[in-house]
């Protein structure tokens, strides 16, 4: 009965790199073009970790996080402006009918 030995990660190398795939997928619903970029970078992270490219995986993870959060922020801001516009238009129309 033999077991495979897996060497520990090198010094300074993180054991796992977060891929931010879930925020990237959520960002698709907020701002589609930036969401696509976030998903692409998030999808690259695990492949780079498997290939041993920890620096590349960290860079892709950082970019996925950045694009996902920017897309979510823009989406929330645009929806807020959209709702505010129609609330103000509703108030303006309501005052005009008096």
Buried (B, 14 or more C-beta within 10 A) or exposed (E): EEEEEEEEEEEEBEEEBBBBBEBBBBBBEBBEEBBBBBBBBBBBBBEBBEEEBBEBBBBBBBBBBBBBBBBBBBBEEEEEEEEEEEEEEEEEEEEEEE
